[in-house]
Amino acid sequence: MSKKPKTLTVYRYLTGPDDASFCHRVTEALSKGWTLHGGPTLTFDPAQNRVICGQAVIKEVEGVEYTPEMKLSEQ
């Protein structure tokens, strides 16, 4: 009987101003195999007078063990 490789679910929460660069960051993550996890969030930063977006993304990675030192963006 062969052992099934362990699968690690990696989670990231992307944030930034509500502009094209934020959309590009999310699009880049999606193009690298990440998937959206839930809907986007928005809040207003009165000190900067701008809207801040947030979007959670997840990715399933096989054969990787979790460690607190891992760079999630590189998975």
Secondary structure, 3 states (H helix, E strand, C coil): CCCCCCEEEEEEEEEEECCHHHHHHHHHHHHCCCEECCCCEEEEECCCCEEEEEEEEEEEEECCCCCCCCCHHHC
